[in-house]
Amino acid sequence: MLVELDDTRKTQTPLRSSGVIGADIRALRVSRGWTLSDLAEALDRSVGWLSQVERDVSEPALADIRRIAGIFDLPVSFFFSDSPDTAEAAYIVRADSRRLMTDDSKGLVEGLLSPDLGGAFEIVHSVFAAGAACPQPFVRPTEEAGYVIDGSLTLIIEDERFVLNKGDSFRFAGESVSWVNEGTVPAVLIWVIAPPVY
C-alpha cells in the first residue's frame, strides 16, 4: 500500500506500509492487556477481521489505520515507512527512515530504532525538549532501561527524583514513573522497552 500522508517529515518518495502493520497492531494491543475482542469492539470490526490483520493475512484500509492510530494515540505515519522496500528492512533502520512518534503536548519526539514491534523489546530514540514534562505519572507492565546521550533528564520513580546526565543509564520495571527535562537543552536518550508498547 502506497500513500501520501500529511507528516512533519518532508519526503520525496511516497510512504509505504511498514509491511508488518499486523504484528505492530498485535504488539500494541498485547502491551495494553487488551484481547482481540476489546480492540475489535473499539474499532467496530469483527474479531475475525482483526485476527486476519494481526496475522498479516490482510492489510487494513487507510481509514482503519487512522482509527487504530487514534486508539493508540500514535500518528498515522507510525504505520508507514519511507525506507526502500528491500530485504534489509526486516533488519536495518536507516537514520532518515525511522518511524516517528511525536507528542507536542509533552515536548517529546521519539523515533523507533527497531525494525518493528514484533520482537521481545523495542529500542526508541527519544528527544525531550528543554522544559518538557510528563503530565502525570504512568505505570506500564514493562521492563525499561535507557542511556542519556546528551543533556539531562530527571526521572521520578515511585516519588523519588533521579537527575540523569550525559552518560548515565537507568532501569525500572512496573513502578510509577514520571519525567521532566529541567535543563536548558534537549535531553537525548536511547530507551529500551520490553515488551514493546509503541
C-alpha positions, 0 to 999 in steps of 0.5 A, spaced: 500 500 500 502 506 497 500 513 500 501 520 501 500 522 508 500 529 511 507 528 516 512 533 519 517 529 515 518 532 508 519 526 503 520 525 496 518 518 495 511 516 497 510 512 504 509 505 504 506 500 509 511 498 514 509 491 511 508 488 518 502 493 520 499 486 523 504 484 528 505 492 530 497 492 531 498 485 535 504 488 539 500 494 541 494 491 543 498 485 547 502 491 551 495 494 553 492 487 556 487 488 551 484 481 547 482 481 540 475 482 542 476 489 546 480 492 540 475 489 535 469 492 539 473 499 539 474 499 532 467 496 530 470 490 526 469 483 527 474 479 531 475 475 525 477 481 521 482 483 526 485 476 527 486 476 519 490 483 520 494 481 526 496 475 522 498 479 516 493 475 512 490 482 510 492 489 510 487 494 513 484 500 509 487 507 510 481 509 514 482 503 519 489 505 520 487 512 522 482 509 527 487 504 530 492 510 530 487 514 534 486 508 539 493 508 540 494 515 540 500 514 535 500 518 528 498 515 522 505 515 519 507 510 525 504 505 520 508 507 514 515 507 512 519 511 507 525 506 507 526 502 500 522 496 500 528 491 500 530 485 504 534 489 509 528 492 512 526 486 516 533 488 519 536 495 518 533 502 520 536 507 516 537 514 520 532 518 515 527 512 515 525 511 522 518 511 524 516 517 528 512 518 534 511 525 536 507 528 542 507 536 542 503 536 548 509 533 552 515 536 548 517 529 546 519 526 539 521 519 539 523 515 533 523 507 533 530 504 532 527 497 531 525 494 525 518 493 528 514 491 534 514 484 533 520 482 537 521 481 545 523 489 546 523 495 542 529 500 542 526 508 541 530 514 540 527 519 544 528 527 544 525 531 550 525 538 549 528 543 554 522 544 559 518 538 557 514 534 562 510 528 563 503 530 565 502 525 570 505 519 572 504 512 568 505 505 570 506 500 564 507 492 565 514 493 562 521 492 563 525 499 561 532 501 561 535 507 557 542 511 556 542 519 556 546 521 550 546 528 551 543 533 556 539 531 562 533 528 564 530 527 571 526 521 572 521 520 578 520 513 580 515 511 585 516 519 588 523 519 588 527 524 583 533 521 579 537 527 575 540 523 569 546 526 565 550 525 559 552 518 560 548 515 565 543 509 564 537 507 568 532 501 569 525 500 572 520 495 571 512 496 573 513 502 578 510 509 577 514 513 573 514 520 571 519 525 567 521 532 566 527 535 562 529 541 567 535 543 563 536 548 558 537 543 552 534 537 549 535 531 553 537 525 548 536 518 550 536 511 547 530 507 551 529 500 551 522 497 552 520 490 553 515 488 551 514 493 546 508 498 547 509 503 541 
